[in-house]
Amino acid sequence: MCGIVGYVGSQSALEVVMAGLKRLEYRGYDSAGVAVLADGGLAGAKKAGKLGNLEKELADRPLPSGSTGIGHTRWATHGGPTDGNAHPHLDNAGRVAVVHNGIIENFAGLRAELEERGHELASETDTEVVAHLLAEEFSGCADLAEAMRLVCRRLEGAFTLVAVHADEPDVVVGARRNSPLVVGVGEGEAFLASDVAAFIDHTRSAIELGQDQVVELRRDGVTVTGFDGRPADVRPYRIDWDAAAAEKGGYDYFMLKEIAEQPKAVADTLLGRIDADGSLTLDEVRISASELREVDKVVIVACGTAFHAGLIAKYAIEHWTRIPCEVELASEFRYRDPILGPRSLVIAISQSGETMDTLMALRHAREQGSKVLAICNTNGSTIPRESDAVLYTHAGPEVAVASTKAFLTQLVACYLVALYLGQVRGTKWGDEIRAVIRDLAEIGGGVERVLETMEPVRALARSLAHKGTVLFLGRHVGYPVALEGALKLKELAYMHAEGFAAGELKHGPIALIEDGMPVVVVVPSPRGRSVLHDKIVSNIQEIRARGARTIVIAEEGDEAVVPYADHLIRIPATPTLLQPLVATVPLQVFACELATARGNEVDQPRNLAKSVTVE
């Protein structure tokens, strides 16, 4: 969600921190601020709005030069997006500065205690209490890392904290509980950030921080302890992409770049999945084959776009493995007392690996004795670390808030998991699995063909920019595609958009149809499931008879839909279960172009963040 950057070294801290915050803009934010240690004290600036406002403030009132600093882009939780609520927050003496992601659930009680002791708090945030608590603890121990440990033991909730103190000018301290924080290690310098993108220009050497850990950064090294003060084991790793991967590469928006990268992302996710014996392999599996053969239920937990990937995965898992599969919104999962046990396999899908709702669902599943398999795009993130098995999608960095290539690679990963379960349980023969893998390998070319034919879709989107509502219909795996298409339009165009199972039309939604209303219909292949195809053609006729403007997505060679399509979007013929990989792409382009035509910010839609790290 929010972006955090910390730096200690020999460079200008302000330049490093501001550049890092710029790279983290994609996470979504509504204010920004920085603090630098210089001349024996703290100097800082913070402004509501985009980084440009902060940059103007710094140009008008330059900060003194220093080589230690912190910065933050905030997405408001406690208190509105104002200058006063922006981070960093200071203690009353102006000696401590703190930035924070997450929510401190017991802040109200802590604030009341502080005010009773004479502290004056200037903001509405939960964060400010930490600055005051750190100041109190530091006065007793003169050690910022120890002060942070003492304070963290009093905090409840999910949080990442990064702090500096004027009395320790060459130290940055961070703390992590249920919220992402990663360390970058350079030559004579060190970095802290909520995402490695913030420091990728400077180093590719990183360290994972675990749950309930405090890190102390100095120029000559990094020290990690638990909240209890005991030394902590850490896992260094190498970042396998460079700064260029997070740049726009000539595209107007990151989203356009990421849509164009989908063929490669799909291919990369498939790379190396068949071993020398011809068997399918995943990345890390700490679940035995015997345990997988005992699984009697699969439960998929995810949020947003990842949830739609899970809905599609259900069709593949049940078809290929004959195991019953449920798909749950992670935010609702643990609150309904789900029935889980040692024979349940929970699949957690998250692009960032830090999605708080999904992480809490994962932990609940493990408490019930279930095994957890993670599908994730971010190596070393929390969800993979806390899972029993991992399949990494190799989409590369996805910067735009609205997910595109992460979704397609999540679908590929879900298919691979379904095939792997089929392999282990003996419901799919090796040659059958390899045939599906070959079909998946050809999908990248199909996505490229779709992208080459998108200009009419862009023109159509521009012509509909004035509309207030777009509906989406689908059947079978086309239904989750319809949901995803509607979500993209909500996220980007700020339009009323809904996805329906086409068979549900006559049970209520058809009342929404009025003259000229755009309705996007995802048509299943006429091959194999011709009954479904015939039924959705009837649905198209029903809505067209009531004045709908029909936008039909159908595979090449399907002539039955032609008389009923006001606009026809062709996609390559694919096996039924794999059709979402090509059918989703026109909807991504459609939403992006319509949002552009409406003058919206495509990469950073209002009110949204890339990674939701609070419940």
N, C-alpha and C positions, 0 to 999 in steps of 0.2 A: 504494500500500500504506500505509505510515506517513504521518502528516500532519505537515507542517512549517509554522511561521509565524514570520516575523521582522518587526520593526517598528522604525522610527526616525522621530521626529516630535515633536509637542508634547503629544500625548495620553498618558494613562497606558498605558505599554507592557503592563503586566500585563492590564489590561482588554481591550485590543485583541487580545493574543495568546490569552487564554483564550476570547474570543468566536470567534476564528478556529478554534481547536482544536475548539470545539463544532460548528462547521459542517463540520469534517472528520471527525467521528466515524464517518460512514458508510464511511470507507475501511477500517475494521477496525483494532483495536489492542488491546493488553493491558497497557499502562502509559502514563503521561503525565508530563510535567515542563515546567518553565519556568525561565528565568534572566533577571534584570533587572539592568541596569547602574545603580547608585545609590551616591551618597556615596563615589565614588572606588573602588568595588569591585564585586564580583559577589554577587548574592544569588539563591538559587534553591530550588526544591522539586520533588520527584518522587516518584511513588507507583505501585506496581503496581495493576492493575485499571482501572476506569472513571474518567472525569474527576471524578465525584463524590468519589472518594477524594482526589484532588488538591485539589479545592475545599475539602474538610473540613480538609486539612492547612494550606491557606492561611488558612482562617478561624481555626484554632488558633494558627498562627504566621505572622502577616502579614509580607509582604515590604516593605522600604522602597520608596517611590515613585520611579519612574524613567521616562524616556521612550524608552528603547532596550531591546529585549528579544527573546528567541527562545523558542519553545515546540515541543513535539513529542508526538505520539502514536505509540507504538512497537508494531510487530508483530514479535515475537521471531524472530531468526535465530540470531545467536551469543549464547548464554546465555539462560537461562529468563526468564520475565516476573516479575522481582523488582524491589524498590525500587532495589537497587544497580545493576542492569543498565539501568534506565530512563534516558532522556536528559533533560536535557543531561549531558554528561560534561566534567569539568574536568581541567586539568593539576594537578600537585602543589602549585603555589603558589596555586591557586584564582583565577587571573587570566584564563584562557581558558575559554570554554564553547562546546561544539560539539553540534549535533544532526545526525542523519545518516539518510538512507534508502538502501537498497541493501546491497551486500556488498563489502567490501574483501578481495579474494582473497589478497593477500600480507600480511595483517595479522600472521600468526604470525611471519614473519621480522622484520617491523618491530618487533613487541613484544619479541622477543628482543634486538634491537639496543638498544632503549630501556632494557630492564632491565640490560643490560651497562653502560650509561652511568649507572646509578643511579636511574632512574625507577621509581617504585612505582605499578603499575596496580591499581586496586581492583575492576574489573569483569571479566566474562567476554566482553565485547563486542569486536568489531573496531573500533568507533567510538572508543573511548578512546585508541587510539594516535594518532589525528589531533589530539586536544587537546594531547598531549605534543609531537608533532612541530611543531605550530603555535607552541607556546611556545618551542621551540628556535629556530625560524626567525625569530620575531618579535624575539627577543633580539638578533639580528644586523642586522635591517633597520628595526625599529620601524614597520613598515607592514603592517597585517593582510592587505590584499589581496595584497601581494607575498609575504607568508608563505604565504598560501593557494595561490598559484600554484606556489611552490616545493614545497610538500607534495604538491599534486595530481600533479605530474610524477613523484612516487615511487609513487603509488598505482596498483594494478591492480584491475579489476573495474568494477562499475556503482554509481554513488553520486551522491547529492546531499548537499552539506555546507553548513551555515549556522553561522557562528561570530561571537562578539563577544569583545572584549578590554577589560579594565578600563582599560588605558592609552589606548584610543581610544573614549571613552564615547558618541560620536555617530556610530558607524559599525556597520553590519551587513554582513558579507561572505558571499556564497554562491558555490558552485561546482556545476557540473553535468556529469556524464558518464553517458549512458544512463539517466537517471532524471529525472522531471519536476521543473521548478522555473520559476516564473513571477514576474515583477515587477509590482507595482502602483504607479502613480505618482499621488500626490495633491498638494494644495497644501501645501507645507511639510512633507511627510511621504512616506515610501515604505514599501513592503511587499514581503516575499518569502513565497511559499507554494508548496506542492506542488499547489494547486488554487486557481483564482480565487475559488471560493466562500468562501475564508477572509477575503478583504478586499472582497467585493462591497458590503458596507454602506458602505464608505468611498470607493471609486473604481471607475470602469469603464474607466479607462485602464490598459492592460497592455502589457508588453513580453515578447516571446518570448526565451528564452535558448536558444542553440544548443549543439551538442555541444562539450565541452571549453572551457567559458567560465567566467570568474569575474566576479561582479558586486559592486560596492561601492555600498552605499546610504548616502546622507547626506540630511539634511532638504532640501537645496537641489538635489539631483540624483542621477543614477544613472550610474555608469561601468561599461562592460562591456569586458573584454579576453579574449583567449584565454589558455590556460595558459602560452603563451610570452610573454605580456605585451603583445602587439600589440593595438591597438584593434580591436574587433570590430564588424561591422555588425549592427544589430538591427532588428527589425520591430515598431514599435508597432501595437497594434490596440485596437479598442473592444469591450468585452464587451457582447453583445447581449441579455442577460437580466438581471433584477434580483433583489434578495434574496428577494422574495416567491416567485419560482420555486423556491427551495430550501427553502421552508417547507412544513409539512404541509397547510396549507389546510383545517383542520377534520377531516382524516382521522386515524385512530388511528396509522397507520403511513405512512411515505413510500411503501412498496410499494403500498398501497391507492390512494394518490393517483396513483402512476405507472401503475397498471393503468387507472385511470379516465381518464388523459390520453392513452391510446393512440389513440383516434379522431382527436384533434387532431394528435398526433405523426405519424401516417400521412399525414394531409392536408398537413401542413407539409413533409414530405419530398418529396411530389409537386409542391409548389408551384413554378411557373415552369419546369418541365422541358421544355415544348414552346415553341419559339421562334416568331417571326413567320412563318417559312416552313413551320411545321408539323413541324419536325424535333425530335427528342429531343436535349437538351443535358445535359451533366454540369457540375460546378462548375469544375474546373481539369483540363484535358487537355493534357499536353505530350507526347502520343504522336500521331504523324500518322496520318491515315486509311490511308495506304499501309502503314505498319507494322502497324496492326491487321488489315489484310487479309492480311498475311503470317503472322499468328499460327496455329500449328498445334497448340497445346496450351494450355489454361488450367489453372492450378494455384491452388487456394484454400488459404490458410494462416490458421489461427485457433485459438483456444482456447475451451474451455467452451461457453457458450451461442452465441458467435459461430461456433464450429465447426459447431454444428447448423444455423445459418443458411446456412453454406457447403454443407452436405450437401443442403439444399433447393435452393440455387442451382444445383447441378450438374444437377438435372433440367431447370431452365429453360434454362440455357446450352446444354446439349446438344440440347434439343428445338428451341430457337429459332435456334441458330447452326450446328448440326452440327459443332461443334468438340469434340474429346474434352476432358473436364474431370476433374481429380483433386482430391480434397479431403484436406488433410493437417493433422494436429495440429501446430501450429507448434513445439511443444516437441520433436518427433521429427524434424522436417523436415530440418534441415541435417546431422543425425548419420547419416542413412542414404545420403548421397551421391546426392541426387536428380538425375535427368537433366534439365538445363535448358539453354537457349541463347537466342540473340537472338530466336527466333521463339516463345518461351514468354512468356505473359502471366501474371504472378502477381498474384492479388487478395488483399490483406491486410485482414482484417476485425478491427476493434478499437473498442470503445466509447470508451475513454479516449484511444486513440492513443499510449499509453505501455506497452502490454503487452510485457514484455521478450522473451518467447519469440517473439512475432510480429515484433517489431522485428529480432531476430537472424535470423529466417527471411527477412525482407525484405532485409536486408543481404547475406545469402548469395546470394539470387536476383540481386541487382544485380551481385555479384561475378562471377556466371556470365553476365552480359550480358543478363539478362532485363529486360523492362519490368515495372514494378510499379504497380498501381492500388490505392489505399487506399479503404476504406469506413470512415468514422469519424464520431463524434459530437462531437468536441472540436476546434474550430478552433485551428490553430496548434500542435497537439501534434506529437510527433516523427515518428510514422509518416506522416502526410500530408506533412510537410515533406520527408521523404526519399523520397517516391514520385514517380512520373512523372505520375500522374493522381490526382484525388481526387473522391470523391462524398461529400459530408457528409450524414449523417442529421440531421434537425432535430428531434431528440427533446427538446431542452432538457436541463437537468441531471437526471441520474438518480442519486439519493442511496442508495436501498436497494441493498444488496450484490447481491441476487438480481435479475438483469436481466429486465425485462418490456418496457417501451416501447422500449428500445434494441434488443431482439431483433426486434420487429415492424418497426421502421424499418430495421434491417439487411436484413430480408427484402425490404422494398420497394426498398431500394437495390440489392440483388442482382438483382431483376427488372429494374430500370432499366438496370443494366450489361449484362445479357443482351440486352435490347432494343436498347441502343445498339450492341452488337457486331453484332447482326442487321441494324441499319440500315446500319452502315458496310460490312459484308460483302455486303449485298444479299440476305440470306436471309429478311428480313422486309420487306414492303411498308409504306409510310408509313401506309396506312389500317389495316393489321393492328396496327401499333404503337400508333396512337391508340386503337384498340378496346381493347387491353389496358390502356392508361392509363385509359380510362374505367371499365373493370372495377375497376382498383385504386382509382380515386376513389370508387367505391361501397363499398369495403371498410370505410371508417370507419363508415358507417352500419350495416354488418353487425356490426362490433365493438360498437357501442352497443346493438344489439338483444341480443347475447349477454350483455352486462353487465346488462341489465335483467331477465334471467331466471336470475340466479345464486343466488338464495336456496336452492333445493333442493340445489344443489351445495355450498353452505356447510353446510347441515344434514347432508348425506351425509358431508362431511369430518369434522364433529364426531363423527359416529357411528363413524368409523373411527380415532379418535385412539388407541385402545388397540392397534391392529394393529401388527405388527412388520415386515410386508413388503407392498408393493404392486408389482405388475407392470404394464407398459405394452406394448401391441402396436400395430403399425401396418404398413401396406403403402404402397409408392410414397412420395410425399411425407409420408404419415402416419407412416412409420418414424422420420425425424428428429424429428417432433413427439412421438412416444413417448419418444425419447431425452431430449428437452427436458423433458417432463413428469416423467420419472424424476429428472433432475438437480435440478429445482426441489424435489422432495420430499426428496432427499438434503440439499440445501443448507439447507432451512428446518426440516424436521421431524426431521432426523437419523435417518431411517428407511432400512432396506434397500429400495431401489427400483431396478428395472432395466427398460430398454426393449429390446424385441426386434423384429426383423422377423417378422411373424406367420407367414410361411412357414417360418421356422426352428424353429417350435415342436416339430415332430416329430423334429427333429435333436438334441434334448437338453433344451431348456428346459421342455418339458411335464412333465418329471419333478418340477419344482418345484411344480406345481399340487396343492393339497390343499384339503380341505373348508373353505369359508368364505374362501378367500384372495381379496382384491380384485384384479381385473384390469381395467385401463382399456384399452379398444379404440377406436382411431381408425379409423373406417370411411370408405373412399373413396366418392365419389359413385357411385350406380348409373347415372348418366348418363355416357356416353362410354367409361368403362373398366369395363363391367359384369362382365367376367371377374374382375377384381381384387375387385370388390365381392362376387361370389358366393363367391370363395375365402375372404375374411375372415369371411363369415357362417358358412362351414363351420368356420373356426378358432374362432369364438365357441361353436359347438355342441360342439366337441371339449373346450374347457376347462370349459364348463358341465357337461358330462357327468361331469367329474372333480371337481365340487364347487366350482368357482370362482364367486365373486360378481361377476357381469359388470357393468361400468360402461361403457356404450356411448355414444360421441360420434358422432352421425350427422346428416346434413343433413335439413332439413325435407322431409317428403314421403317419406322412405325408410321404408316400412312393413315391409320384409322382415326388419329387425333386431328388430322389436318383440317377437316371441315369445321371443327369446333374451336380452333385456336385463333384468337385475334392476333396473338404474337406467339411464334413457335421458336423455341430454343432447343437446338439439337445437341445431344451428348453421345459419345461413343457407346456402342453396345458392350455391355460387361455382364459377367455373371450376376445374378439377382442380388446376392448378399453384398457384393462389392460396389453396386451402383452408387451409394452415397459418396464415394470418393470422387466421382466425376459430377454428380448432380448438385453437390454443394457449391462447387466453384462458381457457377453463374450467379448464385445468390450472394456470394461474397462481393463479386464485382458490382452487382446491382445495388447493394446497400452502400458500398463505398462511393459509387458515382452519384447516387441520389443524395447522400449526405453532402457531397461536394457541391452539388447543384443548389442545395439549400443553404450553403455558406457555413456549414458546421466544421468544427475541428475534428478531422478524421482520426488522427492518431491518439488524441486525448479527449474523448467525449466527456461532456459535462457530468459531474457527480460520480464518475467511475474511476476505479484504480485497477492496475494490471493484476496485482496480487492482493487478495483480500485476506489480511493477516489478523483480523479480529472477527469474533463471532457477532 
